[in-house]
Amino acid sequence: MRVARNGRLGVTIEQVAADFGVHAMALWEWMRRADIDDGTKTGTNSQESAELREARRRIKLLEQEREVLRRAAAYLSQAHLPRRGSPDRERAGRRRVPVTCQALNLAR
């Protein structure tokens, strides 16, 4: 990049890129990234970009974990319910009567 920036008068970026065997757009992008990292141009520098990428990756992972836990909770809550038509469910539907009412033969 130093060669491209401090090059002789009349030497183009395309010529410098060809001399180094890289594409001219790659050299332009490297120079732009270097300007942003140096603070001469506005934009997100390399360190901030890496931190942002890592934060997005972590957020995606946490969202996946939350979805797995939500599905597991829904599955496990359904697993403890008695099945339709089972004796447990029929008993569960009846109202429990206090012992005193049963002893006195009062209506439920």
Biopython code that builds the backbone (N, CA, C, O; Angstrom):
import numpy as np
from Bio.PDB.StructureBuilder import StructureBuilder

atoms = [
    (1, "MET", "N", (0.830, -1.179, 0.000)),
    (1, "MET", "CA", (0.000, 0.000, 0.000)),
    (1, "MET", "C", (0.882, 1.253, 0.000)),
    (1, "MET", "O", (0.552, 2.263, -0.620)),
    (2, "ARG", "N", (1.973, 1.162, 0.689)),
    (2, "ARG", "CA", (2.874, 2.312, 0.727)),
    (2, "ARG", "C", (3.366, 2.633, -0.679)),
    (2, "ARG", "O", (3.522, 3.799, -1.040)),
    (3, "VAL", "N", (3.609, 1.591, -1.465)),
    (3, "VAL", "CA", (4.059, 1.798, -2.838)),
    (3, "VAL", "C", (2.960, 2.482, -3.647)),
    (3, "VAL", "O", (3.246, 3.364, -4.457)),
    (4, "ALA", "N", (1.715, 2.085, -3.435)),
    (4, "ALA", "CA", (0.600, 2.681, -4.179)),
    (4, "ALA", "C", (0.383, 4.131, -3.751)),
    (4, "ALA", "O", (0.073, 4.974, -4.592)),
    (5, "ARG", "N", (0.533, 4.430, -2.501)),
    (5, "ARG", "CA", (0.303, 5.792, -2.015)),
    (5, "ARG", "C", (1.477, 6.715, -2.325)),
    (5, "ARG", "O", (1.280, 7.871, -2.700)),
    (6, "ASN", "N", (2.674, 6.215, -2.173)),
    (6, "ASN", "CA", (3.870, 7.043, -2.373)),
    (6, "ASN", "C", (4.509, 6.802, -3.737)),
    (6, "ASN", "O", (5.668, 7.150, -3.965)),
    (7, "GLY", "N", (3.742, 6.205, -4.631)),
    (7, "GLY", "CA", (4.296, 5.859, -5.945)),
    (7, "GLY", "C", (4.727, 7.074, -6.733)),
    (7, "GLY", "O", (4.359, 8.208, -6.428)),
    (8, "ARG", "N", (5.513, 6.806, -7.752)),
    (8, "ARG", "CA", (5.993, 7.891, -8.616)),
    (8, "ARG", "C", (4.827, 8.539, -9.339)),
    (8, "ARG", "O", (3.776, 7.927, -9.526)),
    (9, "LEU", "N", (5.017, 9.734, -9.726)),
    (9, "LEU", "CA", (4.011, 10.467, -10.463)),
    (9, "LEU", "C", (3.732, 9.757, -11.782)),
    (9, "LEU", "O", (4.664, 9.380, -12.493)),
    (10, "GLY", "N", (2.481, 9.576, -12.105)),
    (10, "GLY", "CA", (2.112, 8.934, -13.364)),
    (10, "GLY", "C", (1.914, 7.435, -13.243)),
    (10, "GLY", "O", (1.478, 6.806, -14.206)),
    (11, "VAL", "N", (2.214, 6.843, -12.108)),
    (11, "VAL", "CA", (2.008, 5.409, -11.914)),
    (11, "VAL", "C", (0.614, 5.228, -11.314)),
    (11, "VAL", "O", (0.298, 5.808, -10.275)),
    (12, "THR", "N", (-0.202, 4.433, -11.965)),
    (12, "THR", "CA", (-1.592, 4.240, -11.506)),
    (12, "THR", "C", (-1.673, 3.077, -10.534)),
    (12, "THR", "O", (-0.757, 2.263, -10.415)),
    (13, "ILE", "N", (-2.808, 3.031, -9.842)),
    (13, "ILE", "CA", (-3.073, 1.923, -8.910)),
    (13, "ILE", "C", (-3.113, 0.608, -9.683)),
    (13, "ILE", "O", (-2.648, -0.421, -9.194)),
    (14, "GLU", "N", (-3.664, 0.647, -10.881)),
    (14, "GLU", "CA", (-3.751, -0.565, -11.693)),
    (14, "GLU", "C", (-2.365, -1.112, -12.017)),
    (14, "GLU", "O", (-2.152, -2.324, -12.008)),
    (15, "GLN", "N", (-1.421, -0.211, -12.304)),
    (15, "GLN", "CA", (-0.056, -0.648, -12.603)),
    (15, "GLN", "C", (0.611, -1.238, -11.366)),
    (15, "GLN", "O", (1.306, -2.250, -11.461)),
    (16, "VAL", "N", (0.406, -0.617, -10.212)),
    (16, "VAL", "CA", (0.975, -1.138, -8.962)),
    (16, "VAL", "C", (0.385, -2.506, -8.651)),
    (16, "VAL", "O", (1.103, -3.428, -8.266)),
    (17, "ALA", "N", (-0.950, -2.632, -8.825)),
    (17, "ALA", "CA", (-1.614, -3.917, -8.565)),
    (17, "ALA", "C", (-1.070, -4.992, -9.490)),
    (17, "ALA", "O", (-0.822, -6.118, -9.057)),
    (18, "ALA", "N", (-0.885, -4.657, -10.753)),
    (18, "ALA", "CA", (-0.345, -5.629, -11.711)),
    (18, "ALA", "C", (1.078, -6.027, -11.330)),
    (18, "ALA", "O", (1.454, -7.193, -11.458)),
    (19, "ASP", "N", (1.868, -5.066, -10.864)),
    (19, "ASP", "CA", (3.247, -5.375, -10.455)),
    (19, "ASP", "C", (3.280, -6.367, -9.295)),
    (19, "ASP", "O", (4.168, -7.216, -9.227)),
    (20, "PHE", "N", (2.313, -6.259, -8.383)),
    (20, "PHE", "CA", (2.273, -7.154, -7.222)),
    (20, "PHE", "C", (1.423, -8.400, -7.461)),
    (20, "PHE", "O", (1.367, -9.288, -6.611)),
    (21, "GLY", "N", (0.770, -8.466, -8.603)),
    (21, "GLY", "CA", (-0.015, -9.648, -8.952)),
    (21, "GLY", "C", (-1.344, -9.740, -8.229)),
    (21, "GLY", "O", (-1.840, -10.836, -7.966)),
    (22, "VAL", "N", (-1.922, -8.594, -7.906)),
    (22, "VAL", "CA", (-3.255, -8.588, -7.277)),
    (22, "VAL", "C", (-4.198, -7.782, -8.155)),
    (22, "VAL", "O", (-3.772, -7.008, -9.012)),
    (23, "HIS", "N", (-5.468, -7.979, -7.924)),
    (23, "HIS", "CA", (-6.466, -7.227, -8.673)),
    (23, "HIS", "C", (-6.504, -5.793, -8.145)),
    (23, "HIS", "O", (-6.308, -5.553, -6.954)),
    (24, "ALA", "N", (-6.758, -4.846, -9.050)),
    (24, "ALA", "CA", (-6.768, -3.431, -8.667)),
    (24, "ALA", "C", (-7.840, -3.136, -7.625)),
    (24, "ALA", "O", (-7.619, -2.315, -6.734)),
    (25, "MET", "N", (-9.000, -3.794, -7.719)),
    (25, "MET", "CA", (-10.069, -3.557, -6.732)),
    (25, "MET", "C", (-9.652, -4.048, -5.348)),
    (25, "MET", "O", (-10.019, -3.449, -4.337)),
    (26, "ALA", "N", (-8.892, -5.128, -5.306)),
    (26, "ALA", "CA", (-8.396, -5.612, -4.014)),
    (26, "ALA", "C", (-7.469, -4.585, -3.395)),
    (26, "ALA", "O", (-7.542, -4.326, -2.193)),
    (27, "LEU", "N", (-6.604, -3.999, -4.198)),
    (27, "LEU", "CA", (-5.692, -2.968, -3.693)),
    (27, "LEU", "C", (-6.457, -1.733, -3.227)),
    (27, "LEU", "O", (-6.128, -1.156, -2.190)),
    (28, "TRP", "N", (-7.473, -1.324, -3.983)),
    (28, "TRP", "CA", (-8.306, -0.188, -3.564)),
    (28, "TRP", "C", (-8.985, -0.481, -2.222)),
    (28, "TRP", "O", (-9.031, 0.374, -1.338)),
    (29, "GLU", "N", (-9.507, -1.696, -2.087)),
    (29, "GLU", "CA", (-10.195, -2.074, -0.841)),
    (29, "GLU", "C", (-9.222, -2.090, 0.329)),
    (29, "GLU", "O", (-9.565, -1.637, 1.421)),
    (30, "TRP", "N", (-8.024, -2.600, 0.123)),
    (30, "TRP", "CA", (-7.021, -2.622, 1.190)),
    (30, "TRP", "C", (-6.654, -1.204, 1.620)),
    (30, "TRP", "O", (-6.490, -0.927, 2.808)),
    (31, "MET", "N", (-6.527, -0.317, 0.645)),
    (31, "MET", "CA", (-6.193, 1.069, 0.954)),
    (31, "MET", "C", (-7.330, 1.758, 1.714)),
    (31, "MET", "O", (-7.093, 2.503, 2.664)),
    (32, "ARG", "N", (-8.555, 1.498, 1.284)),
    (32, "ARG", "CA", (-9.714, 2.070, 1.984)),
    (32, "ARG", "C", (-9.777, 1.556, 3.420)),
    (32, "ARG", "O", (-10.006, 2.337, 4.343)),
    (33, "ARG", "N", (-9.578, 0.252, 3.619)),
    (33, "ARG", "CA", (-9.607, -0.358, 4.956)),
    (33, "ARG", "C", (-8.500, 0.233, 5.825)),
    (33, "ARG", "O", (-8.715, 0.499, 7.008)),
    (34, "ALA", "N", (-7.319, 0.440, 5.248)),
    (34, "ALA", "CA", (-6.200, 1.028, 5.993)),
    (34, "ALA", "C", (-6.522, 2.465, 6.409)),
    (34, "ALA", "O", (-6.190, 2.875, 7.521)),
    (35, "ASP", "N", (-7.167, 3.236, 5.521)),
    (35, "ASP", "CA", (-7.567, 4.601, 5.863)),
    (35, "ASP", "C", (-8.567, 4.621, 7.018)),
    (35, "ASP", "O", (-8.478, 5.469, 7.907)),
    (36, "ILE", "N", (-9.508, 3.695, 7.003)),
    (36, "ILE", "CA", (-10.508, 3.617, 8.084)),
    (36, "ILE", "C", (-9.831, 3.219, 9.384)),
    (36, "ILE", "O", (-10.109, 3.801, 10.433)),
    (37, "ASP", "N", (-8.941, 2.230, 9.325)),
    (37, "ASP", "CA", (-8.236, 1.784, 10.536)),
    (37, "ASP", "C", (-7.336, 2.876, 11.099)),
    (37, "ASP", "O", (-7.169, 2.982, 12.314)),
    (38, "ASP", "N", (-6.750, 3.697, 10.209)),
    (38, "ASP", "CA", (-5.895, 4.799, 10.655)),
    (38, "ASP", "C", (-6.697, 5.977, 11.181)),
    (38, "ASP", "O", (-6.162, 6.834, 11.884)),
    (39, "GLY", "N", (-7.981, 6.021, 10.843)),
    (39, "GLY", "CA", (-8.826, 7.115, 11.309)),
    (39, "GLY", "C", (-8.901, 8.283, 10.348)),
    (39, "GLY", "O", (-9.487, 9.313, 10.682)),
    (40, "THR", "N", (-8.326, 8.151, 9.169)),
    (40, "THR", "CA", (-8.389, 9.248, 8.201)),
    (40, "THR", "C", (-9.717, 9.275, 7.458)),
    (40, "THR", "O", (-10.095, 10.311, 6.911)),
    (41, "LYS", "N", (-10.429, 8.157, 7.430)),
    (41, "LYS", "CA", (-11.764, 8.098, 6.842)),
    (41, "LYS", "C", (-12.730, 7.557, 7.893)),
    (41, "LYS", "O", (-12.338, 6.817, 8.795)),
    (42, "THR", "N", (-13.997, 7.940, 7.759)),
    (42, "THR", "CA", (-15.009, 7.446, 8.694)),
    (42, "THR", "C", (-15.444, 6.045, 8.290)),
    (42, "THR", "O", (-15.415, 5.683, 7.114)),
    (43, "GLY", "N", (-15.837, 5.287, 9.258)),
    (43, "GLY", "CA", (-16.305, 3.929, 9.022)),
    (43, "GLY", "C", (-15.989, 3.053, 10.213)),
    (43, "GLY", "O", (-15.380, 3.497, 11.187)),
    (44, "THR", "N", (-16.404, 1.818, 10.125)),
    (44, "THR", "CA", (-16.162, 0.841, 11.184)),
    (44, "THR", "C", (-14.796, 0.214, 10.957)),
    (44, "THR", "O", (-14.548, -0.388, 9.913)),
    (45, "ASN", "N", (-13.907, 0.356, 11.941)),
    (45, "ASN", "CA", (-12.567, -0.193, 11.762)),
    (45, "ASN", "C", (-12.570, -1.708, 11.935)),
    (45, "ASN", "O", (-13.582, -2.299, 12.309)),
    (46, "SER", "N", (-11.439, -2.319, 11.661)),
    (46, "SER", "CA", (-11.342, -3.789, 11.658)),
    (46, "SER", "C", (-11.677, -4.390, 13.016)),
    (46, "SER", "O", (-12.356, -5.414, 13.088)),
    (47, "GLN", "N", (-11.213, -3.768, 14.085)),
    (47, "GLN", "CA", (-11.475, -4.303, 15.420)),
    (47, "GLN", "C", (-12.965, -4.241, 15.748)),
    (47, "GLN", "O", (-13.529, -5.201, 16.273)),
    (48, "GLU", "N", (-13.598, -3.115, 15.440)),
    (48, "GLU", "CA", (-15.035, -2.988, 15.692)),
    (48, "GLU", "C", (-15.824, -3.975, 14.844)),
    (48, "GLU", "O", (-16.813, -4.542, 15.309)),
    (49, "SER", "N", (-15.397, -4.182, 13.610)),
    (49, "SER", "CA", (-16.069, -5.150, 12.737)),
    (49, "SER", "C", (-15.978, -6.554, 13.321)),
    (49, "SER", "O", (-16.956, -7.301, 13.321)),
    (50, "ALA", "N", (-14.797, -6.904, 13.817)),
    (50, "ALA", "CA", (-14.618, -8.236, 14.409)),
    (50, "ALA", "C", (-15.475, -8.392, 15.660)),
    (50, "ALA", "O", (-16.077, -9.444, 15.872)),
    (51, "GLU", "N", (-15.534, -7.351, 16.490)),
    (51, "GLU", "CA", (-16.365, -7.411, 17.695)),
    (51, "GLU", "C", (-17.840, -7.518, 17.330)),
    (51, "GLU", "O", (-18.581, -8.268, 17.964)),
    (52, "LEU", "N", (-18.266, -6.784, 16.327)),
    (52, "LEU", "CA", (-19.657, -6.835, 15.893)),
    (52, "LEU", "C", (-20.005, -8.212, 15.332)),
    (52, "LEU", "O", (-21.076, -8.749, 15.617)),
    (53, "ARG", "N", (-19.106, -8.780, 14.540)),
    (53, "ARG", "CA", (-19.319, -10.128, 14.009)),
    (53, "ARG", "C", (-19.446, -11.146, 15.136)),
    (53, "ARG", "O", (-20.323, -12.009, 15.102)),
    (54, "GLU", "N", (-18.570, -11.044, 16.134)),
    (54, "GLU", "CA", (-18.600, -11.958, 17.276)),
    (54, "GLU", "C", (-19.890, -11.790, 18.080)),
    (54, "GLU", "O", (-20.479, -12.776, 18.522)),
    (55, "ALA", "N", (-20.327, -10.548, 18.270)),
    (55, "ALA", "CA", (-21.566, -10.299, 19.014)),
    (55, "ALA", "C", (-22.768, -10.875, 18.278)),
    (55, "ALA", "O", (-23.655, -11.462, 18.898)),
    (56, "ARG", "N", (-22.802, -10.710, 16.969)),
    (56, "ARG", "CA", (-23.915, -11.266, 16.176)),
    (56, "ARG", "C", (-23.919, -12.783, 16.239)),
    (56, "ARG", "O", (-24.979, -13.403, 16.334)),
    (57, "ARG", "N", (-22.723, -13.389, 16.188)),
    (57, "ARG", "CA", (-22.630, -14.853, 16.286)),
    (57, "ARG", "C", (-23.143, -15.334, 17.639)),
    (57, "ARG", "O", (-23.869, -16.325, 17.725)),
    (58, "ARG", "N", (-22.757, -14.619, 18.692)),
    (58, "ARG", "CA", (-23.183, -14.980, 20.049)),
    (58, "ARG", "C", (-24.687, -14.810, 20.218)),
    (58, "ARG", "O", (-25.336, -15.646, 20.846)),
    (59, "ILE", "N", (-25.245, -13.739, 19.667)),
    (59, "ILE", "CA", (-26.689, -13.512, 19.741)),
    (59, "ILE", "C", (-27.428, -14.647, 19.033)),
    (59, "ILE", "O", (-28.423, -15.156, 19.550)),
    (60, "LYS", "N", (-26.951, -15.041, 17.862)),
    (60, "LYS", "CA", (-27.592, -16.126, 17.119)),
    (60, "LYS", "C", (-27.561, -17.427, 17.923)),
    (60, "LYS", "O", (-28.554, -18.152, 17.982)),
    (61, "LEU", "N", (-26.417, -17.714, 18.539)),
    (61, "LEU", "CA", (-26.295, -18.918, 19.361)),
    (61, "LEU", "C", (-27.246, -18.873, 20.552)),
    (61, "LEU", "O", (-27.891, -19.874, 20.862)),
    (62, "LEU", "N", (-27.341, -17.733, 21.219)),
    (62, "LEU", "CA", (-28.245, -17.601, 22.367)),
    (62, "LEU", "C", (-29.702, -17.736, 21.947)),
    (62, "LEU", "O", (-30.504, -18.319, 22.677)),
    (63, "GLU", "N", (-30.056, -17.205, 20.776)),
    (63, "GLU", "CA", (-31.422, -17.350, 20.290)),
    (63, "GLU", "C", (-31.738, -18.809, 19.992)),
    (63, "GLU", "O", (-32.850, -19.265, 20.258)),
    (64, "GLN", "N", (-30.781, -19.546, 19.446)),
    (64, "GLN", "CA", (-30.983, -20.969, 19.186)),
    (64, "GLN", "C", (-31.147, -21.735, 20.501)),
    (64, "GLN", "O", (-32.018, -22.598, 20.615)),
    (65, "GLU", "N", (-30.313, -21.420, 21.486)),
    (65, "GLU", "CA", (-30.417, -22.085, 22.784)),
    (65, "GLU", "C", (-31.769, -21.802, 23.432)),
    (65, "GLU", "O", (-32.387, -22.700, 24.004)),
    (66, "ARG", "N", (-32.233, -20.537, 23.340)),
    (66, "ARG", "CA", (-33.529, -20.177, 23.909)),
    (66, "ARG", "C", (-34.658, -20.954, 23.234)),
    (66, "ARG", "O", (-35.596, -21.394, 23.899)),
    (67, "GLU", "N", (-34.569, -21.123, 21.920)),
    (67, "GLU", "CA", (-35.603, -21.859, 21.192)),
    (67, "GLU", "C", (-35.615, -23.333, 21.605)),
    (67, "GLU", "O", (-36.679, -23.931, 21.763)),
    (68, "VAL", "N", (-34.430, -23.911, 21.776)),
    (68, "VAL", "CA", (-34.355, -25.315, 22.220)),
    (68, "VAL", "C", (-34.970, -25.455, 23.607)),
    (68, "VAL", "O", (-35.729, -26.391, 23.856)),
    (69, "LEU", "N", (-34.651, -24.539, 24.505)),
    (69, "LEU", "CA", (-35.206, -24.612, 25.860)),
    (69, "LEU", "C", (-36.716, -24.403, 25.858)),
    (69, "LEU", "O", (-37.433, -25.050, 26.622)),
    (70, "ARG", "N", (-37.208, -23.495, 24.996)),
    (70, "ARG", "CA", (-38.648, -23.263, 24.905)),
    (70, "ARG", "C", (-39.357, -24.529, 24.427)),
    (70, "ARG", "O", (-40.389, -24.914, 24.978)),
    (71, "ARG", "N", (-38.799, -25.176, 23.398)),
    (71, "ARG", "CA", (-39.408, -26.406, 22.880)),
    (71, "ARG", "C", (-39.335, -27.541, 23.907)),
    (71, "ARG", "O", (-40.278, -28.319, 24.049)),
    (72, "ALA", "N", (-38.218, -27.626, 24.613)),
    (72, "ALA", "CA", (-38.080, -28.674, 25.634)),
    (72, "ALA", "C", (-39.086, -28.469, 26.754)),
    (72, "ALA", "O", (-39.686, -29.430, 27.234)),
    (73, "ALA", "N", (-39.273, -27.227, 27.172)),
    (73, "ALA", "CA", (-40.243, -26.941, 28.235)),
    (73, "ALA", "C", (-41.654, -27.290, 27.779)),
    (73, "ALA", "O", (-42.434, -27.844, 28.553)),
    (74, "ALA", "N", (-41.987, -26.976, 26.539)),
    (74, "ALA", "CA", (-43.317, -27.306, 26.023)),
    (74, "ALA", "C", (-43.501, -28.814, 25.943)),
    (74, "ALA", "O", (-44.565, -29.330, 26.287)),
    (75, "TYR", "N", (-42.473, -29.522, 25.493)),
    (75, "TYR", "CA", (-42.557, -30.970, 25.400)),
    (75, "TYR", "C", (-42.701, -31.605, 26.776)),
    (75, "TYR", "O", (-43.545, -32.479, 26.979)),
    (76, "LEU", "N", (-41.879, -31.166, 27.714)),
    (76, "LEU", "CA", (-41.921, -31.764, 29.046)),
    (76, "LEU", "C", (-43.211, -31.425, 29.781)),
    (76, "LEU", "O", (-43.688, -32.231, 30.581)),
    (77, "SER", "N", (-43.780, -30.265, 29.532)),
    (77, "SER", "CA", (-45.044, -29.937, 30.198)),
    (77, "SER", "C", (-46.164, -30.812, 29.654)),
    (77, "SER", "O", (-47.097, -31.140, 30.387)),
    (78, "GLN", "N", (-46.092, -31.197, 28.382)),
    (78, "GLN", "CA", (-47.100, -32.090, 27.809)),
    (78, "GLN", "C", (-46.885, -33.534, 28.254)),
    (78, "GLN", "O", (-47.844, -34.304, 28.307)),
    (79, "ALA", "N", (-45.690, -33.908, 28.563)),
    (79, "ALA", "CA", (-45.378, -35.288, 28.946)),
    (79, "ALA", "C", (-45.988, -35.646, 30.290)),
    (79, "ALA", "O", (-46.255, -36.824, 30.529)),
    (80, "HIS", "N", (-46.222, -34.690, 31.179)),
    (80, "HIS", "CA", (-46.744, -34.988, 32.504)),
    (80, "HIS", "C", (-48.269, -34.956, 32.563)),
    (80, "HIS", "O", (-48.853, -35.306, 33.588)),
    (81, "LEU", "N", (-48.907, -34.547, 31.497)),
    (81, "LEU", "CA", (-50.367, -34.530, 31.490)),
    (81, "LEU", "C", (-50.883, -35.946, 31.282)),
    (81, "LEU", "O", (-50.325, -36.690, 30.475)),
    (82, "PRO", "N", (-51.944, -36.337, 31.996)),
    (82, "PRO", "CA", (-52.514, -37.670, 31.758)),
    (82, "PRO", "C", (-53.113, -37.731, 30.356)),
    (82, "PRO", "O", (-53.573, -36.724, 29.818)),
    (83, "ARG", "N", (-53.099, -38.927, 29.776)),
    (83, "ARG", "CA", (-53.643, -39.092, 28.427)),
    (83, "ARG", "C", (-55.167, -39.032, 28.467)),
    (83, "ARG", "O", (-55.792, -39.341, 29.481)),
    (84, "ARG", "N", (-55.745, -38.629, 27.345)),
    (84, "ARG", "CA", (-57.199, -38.527, 27.235)),
    (84, "ARG", "C", (-57.824, -39.908, 27.423)),
    (84, "ARG", "O", (-57.370, -40.878, 26.815)),
    (85, "GLY", "N", (-58.843, -40.006, 28.242)),
    (85, "GLY", "CA", (-59.547, -41.255, 28.480)),
    (85, "GLY", "C", (-58.888, -42.163, 29.497)),
    (85, "GLY", "O", (-59.394, -43.258, 29.743)),
    (86, "SER", "N", (-57.806, -41.766, 30.085)),
    (86, "SER", "CA", (-57.144, -42.616, 31.068)),
    (86, "SER", "C", (-57.819, -42.443, 32.425)),
    (86, "SER", "O", (-58.398, -41.391, 32.696)),
    (87, "PRO", "N", (-57.752, -43.458, 33.275)),
    (87, "PRO", "CA", (-58.384, -43.360, 34.604)),
    (87, "PRO", "C", (-57.824, -42.210, 35.431)),
    (87, "PRO", "O", (-58.553, -41.596, 36.211)),
    (88, "ASP", "N", (-56.537, -41.911, 35.268)),
    (88, "ASP", "CA", (-55.948, -40.803, 36.020)),
    (88, "ASP", "C", (-56.613, -39.488, 35.655)),
    (88, "ASP", "O", (-56.859, -38.645, 36.517)),
    (89, "ARG", "N", (-56.898, -39.321, 34.385)),
    (89, "ARG", "CA", (-57.504, -38.065, 33.948)),
    (89, "ARG", "C", (-58.948, -37.962, 34.456)),
    (89, "ARG", "O", (-59.398, -36.889, 34.860)),
    (90, "GLU", "N", (-59.654, -39.073, 34.431)),
    (90, "GLU", "CA", (-61.037, -39.036, 34.924)),
    (90, "GLU", "C", (-61.060, -38.705, 36.414)),
    (90, "GLU", "O", (-61.908, -37.943, 36.879)),
    (91, "ARG", "N", (-60.117, -39.291, 37.157)),
    (91, "ARG", "CA", (-60.040, -38.977, 38.583)),
    (91, "ARG", "C", (-59.629, -37.530, 38.804)),
    (91, "ARG", "O", (-60.101, -36.868, 39.728)),
    (92, "ALA", "N", (-58.744, -37.053, 37.942)),
    (92, "ALA", "CA", (-58.273, -35.682, 38.103)),
    (92, "ALA", "C", (-59.393, -34.689, 37.840)),
    (92, "ALA", "O", (-59.377, -33.583, 38.380)),
    (93, "GLY", "N", (-60.375, -35.071, 37.011)),
    (93, "GLY", "CA", (-61.483, -34.175, 36.708)),
    (93, "GLY", "C", (-62.474, -34.058, 37.853)),
    (93, "GLY", "O", (-63.183, -33.056, 37.953)),
    (94, "ARG", "N", (-62.537, -35.058, 38.715)),
    (94, "ARG", "CA", (-63.475, -35.004, 39.849)),
    (94, "ARG", "C", (-62.964, -34.043, 40.900)),
    (94, "ARG", "O", (-61.761, -33.878, 41.106)),
    (95, "ARG", "N", (-63.903, -33.429, 41.541)),
    (95, "ARG", "CA", (-63.554, -32.508, 42.613)),
    (95, "ARG", "C", (-63.363, -33.297, 43.903)),
    (95, "ARG", "O", (-64.174, -34.163, 44.233)),
    (96, "ARG", "N", (-62.319, -33.004, 44.613)),
    (96, "ARG", "CA", (-62.098, -33.672, 45.892)),
    (96, "ARG", "C", (-63.044, -33.090, 46.927)),
    (96, "ARG", "O", (-63.220, -31.876, 47.026)),
    (97, "VAL", "N", (-63.637, -33.970, 47.681)),
    (97, "VAL", "CA", (-64.572, -33.553, 48.720)),
    (97, "VAL", "C", (-63.862, -33.658, 50.056)),
    (97, "VAL", "O", (-63.213, -34.671, 50.318)),
    (98, "PRO", "N", (-63.959, -32.658, 50.900)),
    (98, "PRO", "CA", (-63.309, -32.741, 52.207)),
    (98, "PRO", "C", (-63.810, -33.957, 52.979)),
    (98, "PRO", "O", (-64.950, -34.387, 52.800)),
    (99, "VAL", "N", (-62.972, -34.498, 53.822)),
    (99, "VAL", "CA", (-63.283, -35.708, 54.591)),
    (99, "VAL", "C", (-64.537, -35.507, 55.435)),
    (99, "VAL", "O", (-65.330, -36.440, 55.566)),
    (100, "THR", "N", (-64.740, -34.354, 55.997)),
    (100, "THR", "CA", (-65.901, -34.123, 56.851)),
    (100, "THR", "C", (-67.204, -34.278, 56.079)),
    (100, "THR", "O", (-68.184, -34.799, 56.612)),
    (101, "CYS", "N", (-67.222, -33.832, 54.835)),
    (101, "CYS", "CA", (-68.440, -33.958, 54.029)),
    (101, "CYS", "C", (-68.692, -35.424, 53.687)),
    (101, "CYS", "O", (-69.844, -35.857, 53.673)),
    (102, "GLN", "N", (-67.646, -36.193, 53.411)),
    (102, "GLN", "CA", (-67.813, -37.607, 53.101)),
    (102, "GLN", "C", (-68.321, -38.352, 54.330)),
    (102, "GLN", "O", (-69.192, -39.218, 54.234)),
    (103, "ALA", "N", (-67.778, -38.011, 55.455)),
    (103, "ALA", "CA", (-68.208, -38.687, 56.683)),
    (103, "ALA", "C", (-69.666, -38.414, 56.987)),
    (103, "ALA", "O", (-70.340, -39.274, 57.553)),
    (104, "LEU", "N", (-70.167, -37.266, 56.634)),
    (104, "LEU", "CA", (-71.556, -36.903, 56.913)),
    (104, "LEU", "C", (-72.508, -37.309, 55.779)),
    (104, "LEU", "O", (-73.707, -37.038, 55.841)),
    (105, "ASN", "N", (-71.962, -37.961, 54.748)),
    (105, "ASN", "CA", (-72.763, -38.365, 53.581)),
    (105, "ASN", "C", (-73.462, -37.190, 52.930)),
    (105, "ASN", "O", (-74.616, -37.310, 52.518)),
    (106, "LEU", "N", (-72.793, -36.068, 52.829)),
    (106, "LEU", "CA", (-73.349, -34.903, 52.164)),
    (106, "LEU", "C", (-73.049, -34.994, 50.670)),
    (106, "LEU", "O", (-72.108, -35.667, 50.248)),
    (107, "ALA", "N", (-73.849, -34.320, 49.902)),
    (107, "ALA", "CA", (-73.671, -34.338, 48.453)),
    (107, "ALA", "C", (-72.331, -33.666, 48.095)),
    (107, "ALA", "O", (-71.830, -32.779, 48.787)),
    (108, "ARG", "N", (-71.820, -34.123, 47.033)),
    (108, "ARG", "CA", (-70.555, -33.547, 46.582)),
    (108, "ARG", "C", (-70.752, -32.211, 45.965)),
    (108, "ARG", "O", (-69.787, -31.583, 45.530)),
]
sb = StructureBuilder()
sb.init_structure("model")
sb.init_model(0)
sb.init_chain("A")
sb.init_seg("    ")
for serial, (resi, resn, name, xyz) in enumerate(atoms, 1):
    if name == "N":
        sb.init_residue(resn, " ", resi, " ")
    sb.init_atom(name, np.array(xyz, "f"), 0.0, 1.0, " ", f" {name:<3s}", serial, name[0])
structure = sb.get_structure()
